[in-house]
Amino acid sequence: MDAMDRFSDKVVCKIGPSILNADLSNLYQESQKLLDCGADYLHLDVMDGHFVPNITFGHPVVKCLRNKIKNAFFETHMMVSNPEQWVEEMAASKVDQYTFHVEASKNVPHTCWKIREAGMQVGIALKPGTPVEAVKEYVEIADMILVMTVEPGFGGQKFMNDMMPKVKWLRDNFPTLDIEVDGGVGPNTIQACADAGANMIVSGTATIGAPDPKKVIKTMRDVVQSSIDKRKS
């Protein structure tokens, strides 16, 4: 089986809306609406006010959401200074994937090991200013690499197209890897993400604020799937 065959078997389009700009007083309803509109997973932004200059919510809120939504795939994007600190709590909250920042971990392999031992999948994120080579040696122990296309911490920022070479480098060098993009992604920027090779798409403002989130999700899915199909051929 050659690399392209492996790509076609393993790389699947997944759309995971961020609830960062949702009405958090109606978190369950907002989240369920996104799932009903075709979202494949929920991207939960956890911020500590230290690693990034903003605070959102932590594991108690995630646990409450899980009690309402039993089966959806939860990814927590841990924008926190000490990612190992919250692994056990998020695992107890039944998170499926724990994504932490390479810049925040003092020992990336150990953090990955701790996440996997807790029963969660491993995601490693990198900020715009971090070169893609920073995650090269960890790809084999991760399930997914997240390329931030804005500075982490706040929703509604402008998409950084100059992050796309990172995505392309990862796709070219690791054909079967799940590659996620997050920040300023919507119908106007999805083509660049898909062309570069991203298959996991986080979209916040463009989805949450849309009159028809279902249409937005479908539009992005169609673009990404078309790119995946081209790579297969």
C-alpha positions in Angstrom: 0.0 0.0 0.0 1.5 3.3 -1.0 1.3 6.7 0.8 -1.7 7.8 -1.3 -3.6 4.7 -0.5 -3.0 5.2 3.2 -4.1 8.8 2.8 -7.4 7.8 1.2 -8.0 5.3 4.0 -7.3 7.5 6.9 -7.8 11.2 6.1 -11.4 12.2 6.6 -13.0 15.6 6.5 -14.2 16.7 10.0 -15.9 20.0 10.8 -15.7 21.1 14.5 -17.3 24.4 15.3 -15.8 26.4 18.1 -18.3 27.6 20.7 -16.0 30.5 21.8 -18.4 33.1 20.5 -21.6 31.3 21.3 -24.0 32.4 23.9 -22.4 30.7 26.8 -25.6 31.1 28.9 -27.2 28.7 26.5 -24.1 26.5 26.0 -26.0 23.2 25.7 -28.6 24.5 23.3 -25.9 26.3 21.2 -23.8 23.2 21.1 -26.6 20.8 20.2 -27.7 23.1 17.5 -24.3 22.9 15.9 -24.4 19.1 16.0 -27.8 19.1 14.5 -26.5 21.3 11.7 -23.9 18.6 10.8 -20.9 19.3 13.0 -18.7 16.3 13.4 -17.3 17.4 16.8 -17.2 20.3 19.2 -14.0 22.4 19.7 -14.0 23.6 23.3 -11.6 26.5 23.9 -10.2 26.4 27.4 -8.2 29.5 28.4 -6.4 30.3 31.7 -5.7 34.1 31.4 -2.0 33.3 31.5 -0.9 31.5 28.4 -3.4 33.7 26.6 -4.9 37.0 27.8 -8.4 35.7 28.2 -10.4 33.3 30.4 -13.2 31.1 29.2 -14.2 28.0 31.2 -12.7 24.8 32.6 -13.5 21.2 33.3 -16.6 21.8 35.5 -18.3 23.4 32.5 -17.1 20.7 30.1 -18.4 18.1 32.5 -21.8 19.7 32.6 -21.9 19.9 28.9 -21.0 16.2 28.6 -23.8 15.3 31.0 -26.2 16.9 28.4 -24.5 15.7 25.2 -23.6 12.1 25.7 -22.1 10.9 22.4 -20.5 13.8 20.5 -16.8 14.0 20.1 -15.3 16.7 22.4 -12.0 18.3 21.7 -10.6 20.6 24.3 -8.1 23.2 23.0 -6.1 23.8 26.1 -4.7 27.3 25.9 -3.1 27.0 29.3 0.3 27.4 30.8 0.6 24.0 32.4 -1.3 21.5 30.2 -0.4 18.5 32.4 -2.3 20.0 35.3 -5.8 19.5 33.8 -5.4 16.1 32.0 -7.1 14.0 34.7 -9.9 16.5 35.2 -10.7 16.6 31.5 -10.5 12.8 31.2 -13.0 12.6 34.1 -15.2 15.0 32.2 -15.2 12.5 29.3 -13.2 14.6 26.8 -12.2 12.6 23.7 -9.2 14.7 22.5 -6.9 16.9 24.6 -5.1 19.4 22.5 -2.3 21.3 24.2 0.3 23.9 22.9 3.8 22.8 22.2 5.0 26.2 23.6 3.4 25.5 27.0 4.7 22.0 27.8 8.1 21.5 29.5 8.1 17.9 28.4 6.0 17.2 25.3 6.5 13.4 25.2 5.5 13.1 28.8 2.4 15.3 28.3 1.4 13.2 25.4 1.9 10.0 27.4 -0.2 11.4 30.3 -3.0 12.3 28.0 -3.0 8.9 26.3 -2.8 7.1 29.6 -5.9 9.0 30.7 -7.8 7.6 27.7 -7.9 10.6 25.4 -6.5 11.3 22.0 -3.5 13.6 21.7 -3.5 16.9 19.8 -0.5 19.3 19.7 -1.1 22.9 18.7 1.4 25.6 17.6 0.9 29.3 17.6 1.5 31.5 14.5 5.0 32.5 15.6 6.1 28.9 16.2 7.9 27.2 13.3 6.3 23.9 12.1 9.6 22.1 12.8 8.8 22.5 16.5 6.3 19.6 16.2 8.1 17.5 13.7 9.6 15.1 16.3 6.3 14.7 18.0 4.0 13.8 15.1 4.4 10.1 15.6 3.2 10.3 19.2 0.2 12.6 18.4 -3.1 11.9 16.8 -3.5 15.4 15.4 -1.5 18.7 14.8 -3.3 22.0 15.1 -2.0 24.9 13.1 -3.3 28.2 14.6 -4.3 30.6 11.9 -4.8 33.5 14.4 -3.1 34.3 17.6 -4.9 32.2 20.3 -7.0 33.8 22.9 -9.9 35.6 21.1 -12.4 34.8 18.5 -13.2 37.0 15.4 -9.6 37.6 14.3 -8.5 37.8 10.7 -7.3 34.6 9.1 -3.5 34.4 8.5 -3.0 33.0 5.1 0.8 32.8 5.6 0.2 29.9 8.0 -0.8 27.7 5.1 2.8 26.6 4.3 2.9 24.9 7.7 -0.2 22.9 6.8 1.2 22.0 3.4 4.5 20.9 4.9 2.8 18.7 7.4 0.5 17.2 4.7 3.4 16.6 2.3 5.6 14.9 5.0 2.9 13.1 6.9 0.2 12.1 4.4 -2.1 10.3 6.9 -1.9 12.9 9.7 -5.0 14.7 11.0 -4.3 18.3 10.5 -6.5 20.9 12.1 -6.7 24.7 11.4 -8.3 27.1 13.8 -8.9 30.9 13.5 -10.7 33.0 11.0 -11.8 30.0 9.1 -15.1 30.2 7.1 -16.5 30.1 3.6 -14.1 32.8 2.4 -11.0 31.1 3.7 -11.8 27.4 3.6 -10.3 26.9 0.1 -6.9 27.9 1.2 -7.1 25.5 4.2 -8.3 22.7 2.0 -5.7 23.3 -0.7 -2.9 23.2 1.8 -4.1 19.9 3.2 -6.1 20.5 6.3 -8.8 18.0 7.0 -10.1 19.1 10.5 -11.7 22.5 10.4 -12.5 24.6 13.3 -14.8 27.5 12.6 -16.2 29.8 15.2 -17.5 33.2 14.3 -18.3 32.3 10.6 -20.5 29.4 11.8 -22.0 30.7 15.1 -22.8 34.1 13.6 -24.3 32.7 10.3 -28.0 32.9 9.6 -27.8 29.3 8.4 -25.0 27.4 10.2 -26.0 24.2 8.4 -25.2 25.8 5.1 -21.9 27.1 6.2 -20.8 23.6 7.6 -21.9 21.9 4.3 -20.1 24.5 2.2 -16.8 24.0 4.1 -17.2 20.2 4.1 -17.8 20.2 0.3 -14.6 22.2 -0.3 -12.4 20.1 2.0 -13.9 16.8 0.7 -13.2 17.9 -2.9 -9.5 18.6 -2.0 -9.2 15.2 -0.3 -10.7 13.5 -3.4 -8.2 15.3 -5.6 -5.3 14.0 -3.5 -6.6 10.5 -3.8 -6.6 10.6 -7.6 
